[in-house]
Amino acid sequence: MEKKIFLSKRGVVVFLLLILLGTVLRVELIRMYPQRIIRSDAEQYLRLAENLSRGYGYSLGAHFPFTPDVYRSPGYPLFLATVLRLGGGPRAVLGFQIFLDLLSITFLAGTVARRWGEGAALWGTGFALLMPYTASISGLFLSEALAMPLANLLFGLGISFTFRGKWLLAGLIAGVLGLTRGVFLPVIPVVAAAAFWVGLRERTGFFGAAGRAGAVFMIGFVILLPYGLWNHFSNGRFSVVPLAGFGRALYGGIRQMNLDHPPLSERAWRIHNALWTGRGSYPANDELLKADEEMRRVAVSAIRKAPFRYLAGVVRQEIHIWFGQRFLFPFSNPHWPGWVFRWPSVFLLALGAGGVRVSRLSAPEVLVALSPVIVSALCLPWLYVNMRYTSLHLEVFGIAGGILADKLFGRK
């Protein structure tokens, strides 16, 4: 059998040039726009990783007794701690994050080239690598830096050829994605549903399809199980997502919607804000859990009082997280016209949606390939939202956009 070549010699040269440009762009963004660490999410991730790497446990504490954390999903801190234990420092972490990003895009380019041709792969690689919205993410000490290549890999698995173990690998990636950001937990049942659908189409019978879906679900659950057991033994409650944080996210959502709500106690507000007052000043777990529960009760009370206003707010936030003003670089707000920030990302989203439309992917393939996008669209608008939560999906839209661009501008 003749071996299929994904890229021509010219295509390989263009692809390597794009990789080089993408690498330079990511390094320059790190140099030009250094991330703010103190009193930020990044500080907490780094503190968790440092304590893990030093054998102090999964804790935000700066000193003994290193109280077990209840606020952050462990996937990204475990990744950071692994790099630190291997002798790497912050620069090594950022370098490895860039490597993972480029590796995932290379995998996508190969799968796209095999299915839609060299032109689509090169267009998509260019969009994914050179868009500053996504190029900045791998240079941040944030969980999106790990979630983005994982989402890319799921897209690649969704569109790739069938191979033995594909569904187990998809379940594994979905589990790690859920361990990295709790909001992605529903990705596991979405991928399992796609496995069941494909099983029925391949006429393996109901029980054969159910067995495949069950295997996907179980491998995802196995990835999450150690964290659930750790929560049980360390914090007294089995949970595969952090014990605190949902109330804060729900309360933050109604505040962004300007929804009338009962007053939040000064104590709860003070305890919540103490998470970002600097190292060594984090609140006790029981206080944090009580504050988070109060935020949840206040939010639920406001939602029950004005459910239709809340639903209207959810719709507005859905529009905002995809089409709002998305800054080009992290932690900067240059005084340029809003369209400079908004329209390039809107263009990329539209191009990607068009690429999915013309790609003629089957429904199960779309479910797997876009499962993180689907979950973000369904779950995020109800909560506190930030544009970076959806920016991690733009590399997928860039790759998909290459399919449409090749049809419009490629050689006939």
N, C-alpha and C positions, 0 to 999 in steps of 0.2 A: 504494500500500500504506500502510495506517495505521501510523504510527510507534508502536512499543511504548514505553510509559512505565514505567520500572522502579519509581519511587516516586511516591506521591501528594504533593500539597503538604504535607499533614500529615506524611507519612513523611519528606520532605526536612527539615522542621523538627526532627523527632525525631532524625534521623541527624546533623544538624549539632550538635544539643545533645550527643549522645553523643561526637562528635569533640571538642567543646570540653571536656567533662568528662574525656575520656581524655587530652587534652593537659595539662590542669591537674594530673591525677593523676601523670603522668610527670614534669612539672617539679617538683612537690612532693616526689616520691620522691628526685629528684636533690638537692634542697635539704636534705631531712631526713636522708638516709642517704648522705652523700658516700662515694664509692668509695675504698678503700685502694689506693694506686698503688705505693708503694715496696715492693720485694721481692714482686712479684705478677706474674701473667700480663699484667696491664694495663701494667706498666712495660716489659715486653719488647715488646709491640705498639707502644707509643708510641715507644720507642727505635728500632725498625726503621723506623717511619714517618718519624721525624725525620731519620734518616740517608738514607733514600730522597729525601725532599724537599730535602735539602741537597746531593744529588749524591754522597754517600759510599757508595752502593751498598746492597745488602740485607744489612745487618750489625747485630749487637748491640753492636759495639765502640763505646767512647766516645772513641777516638782512633785515629790512624794505626797499623797499616795497614788497619783496618776489615775484619776477616776475614769472608768470606761465611758467612751463617747456614746451619745444618743442622738447626734444631730447630722452626721455625714455618712453617706453611703461609702463603703470601704474599698470599692474597686480601684479608684484612682490613687488614694493613699497607699494601697498595697503595691501598685505599679511604681510609685515614687520610691517607696521603701526598698523595693527590689533593686532599683538602680543605685540607691545610696549604699545598700549592703554590698554591692559589687564594686564599691570604691569610687563611684561617680559622684560628682557634685551637681549643683544647679545647672551649669552649662551642659554637662553630660545628659541631664534629663531633657533639656530643650533639644539637644542634638538628636537624642533617641526619638523624641516626639516627632521631629521633622522627618526622620528616617521612616517611622511607621506611617506617617501621612503619605510620603512619596511611594512607599511600598504598596499601600492600599490602592493608590491611583494607578500604579503599574499593573496590578492585578486587574483593575477595571479596564484599563486600556487593552490588555490582552483578550479579555472576554468580549469586549465590544468589537475589536478587530476581527475576531473569529466569527462573530455572528453578523456584523453589519459592514465590515470592511475597514481598510486602513484609514480612509478619509475620516470616517466617523470617529475612530479612536483618536486620531491626532487633533481634530477639532475639539473633542471632549476633553482631552488632556490639557489643551491650551486653556480652555475655559476654567477647568478645575484648579489648575496650578497657578494661574496668573491673576485670579480675582482676589484683591486685597482683603475682602471680607473673611475669606476662609484661610488665606495665607497667614493671617495674624494669629489664628487660633492655636496652631501648633507651637507658637512661641509664648504661650501663657501657662501658668501653673494652675490650670483649671480643669475640671473633669471633662469639659468639652474636647480637650486636646486628645483624650483617649477615646471618647465616645465617637468622634468624627471618623477615624479610620475603621472602627468597628461597624458603623453604619455603612461606610463604603464597602466593606467586605460583604455585608448582607445584600447590598445591591448587586455586587458581582456574583454572589451565589444565586440570586434570583434569576439572573439572565444567563448563567453559565450552562454549559452542557451537563447532562446528568452523569454522575459518577457515584460509585459505591461510597456510602458514608456522607453524601451531600447533606442529607437532612439532619444527621447527627451533628455535623459541623455547624449547620445553621442554628440548631438548638443550643450548641455550646456558645456561639457568638451572641445569641440572644440572651443567654444567661449572664454572660460577662457584661453585656450592655446594661441589663437590669441591675447588676451589682455595682455598676459605675454610676448610674443615675437612676434613682428609684422610679422616676416618671416613666422609664422605658420598660418597666416590669410587664405591661400588657403585650410587648413585642413577642414574648414567649407563646401565649395562646394564639396570636395572629399567625406566627410561623407554623404552629401546630395545625391550625385550621387549613393553611395552604397545603401542608403535607397530607392531611386527610382528603382534601379536594383532589389532589393529584392521584392519590391512591384509588379513589373512586373512578377517575378518568382512565386509569391504567387497568381497570377491571380486576383489581386484586381482591374485590369483595369488601363488604362493610367491615368485617373484622380485620382484614389485612390493612385497610386504610386506617382503621382506628388504632391498630398496633403501631403503625408508623407515626401517627400523630401523638400517641402516648409516649413513644420513645423520645420524640422531640421535646415534649413537655417535661418528661422525667429528667432528661439531661440538663435542661435549663434549671429545673428545681434543684438538682444535685449541686449545681454551681452555687446556688443561693443558700443551700441548707447549712453550711458551716456558719454563715453569718447569722442565720436564724437561731441556731443553737448557741452561738456566742452571746447573742442578745438575751437568750433565756437564762444562761448561767451567770452572765455578768450584770444584767439589768432586770432580771426577774420576769421577763415577758418574751415569748417567742415571736419574732418578727423578722421578715426578710427585707424590710425597709427600715430606715431610721425611726426610732420611737418618737422623736420630736421633729418638727418642721412642717408637717401638713397643716397644722393650725395656723402657723405663721404665713404659709403660702396662701391659704384660703382667706385669711384676714387681709393680707396684702392685696389680693384680688379685688375685694369689695372696696378697699381704699382707692385703688386705681380707677375703679368705676364710679367713684364719688357717691357711693351708696350710703344712705343714712343708716347709722348703726348705734347701738347702745355704747356708752363710754367704756373704754378699756381702762382698767385700773392702772394707776401710776406704777404699781409694783410689777405688773406683767410687762409693761412697756420698758421699764428700767432693766428687768432681767433679760428681756430679749436683746436690747441694745448692748448689754454687757458682753455679748458674744463678739462684738467688734471693737472693744475698747483696748485691745492689746494683749500680748502674751501674759499669762499668769493671772488674769482677772476674769476667768470664765465662771459663770454661775454654777451652782451645784445642780446635779441632775434632777433631783426632786423639784427644785424651784423652776428649772427650765421646762420640765414636763407639765407642771401646773400652769405656767404661763402660756405654754403652747395650747393646752386644753382650754384655757380661758379665751384665747384668740379664736379657737375653733367655735366655741359657744357663741361668742359675739358675732362672728361671721354668719353662722347658721341662723341666728336670730334675725339678722338683717336680711338674709335671703328669704326667709319665710315671710317677712313683713312686706317685701316688694319683689316677688318672684319674677314678674315680667320685666321690671327694670333690670334685674340681675341677668336675665336671659339676653336682654338687649345689650348689656355690658359685655357679656360673653361674646356676642357676635362682633362687637366693636374691637374687642381684644384679639379675636381671631384674625380680623383684617389687619390689625396693627402688627402682630408678630410676624406676618408674612410680607406686608407691603408698607410698613412704617418706615420712619427715617432711620436707616441702618448705617451707623458711622463706619468709615473706611478703616479706622485704626482703633485699637483698644484704648480706653481711658483718655480719649482726646475729643474735643469738641471745637474744631476750627470754625471760625465765623464765616462760613461759605454758604451760598444759597442751599436750601434744603434739597433741591432736586439733584445736587451733586452726590448726595448720599443715598437718596431714595431710588432713583430710576435705574442705576446699574444693577441693583439687586432685583428689582422688579423685572427688568429685561431678562436676567438670568433665570428667574423663576418661570417666566413665560416661555422662554426657550426650552427649558427642561421639561415643562409640562407638554409642550408641543412635541418634543422628542419622544416622550413616553407614548403620546398619542399615535405617532406615525410608526413606532417601533413594532406594533402588532404583537406586543407581549400578551400572553394569556393571563386570565384573571389570577390564577395562583402565583404566576411569576411576579405580577405586580404586587400581590400581597407580601411576598417575601422581600422583593427588591425595595419596596417603599414602606415596609412595616414601621421603621422608626419615624418616617415622615407622617404616616397615618396616625400613629400613636401621639405624636406631638400635636397634630391638628385636633385630635379628639380630647386630649387631656389638659394641655397647657392653658387654653383660654379661660378656664374656670378658676385659675390660680393667679398668683403674682407672676407677671411676665416680664421678660427681658429679651431684647433683640438677639443677644448672643445665644439664647436657647434654641433658636431656629437657624442661626447662621451656620451651625455645624452641618446642616443638610445641603448647603449650597454647592459643595463639591459633587454630590450626587446629581443635583440639577444641572451642573456644568457638564458632567459626563453625558447625561441624557440629552442635553442640548446639542452635543456634537452630532448625534444621530440626525436631528432636524437640520443642522447647519450643513451637513454633508449632502443631504437631499436637495437643499436649496442652492448651495454654492459649489458642491463637489463636481468633479469631472464626470460627465455623462458617458 
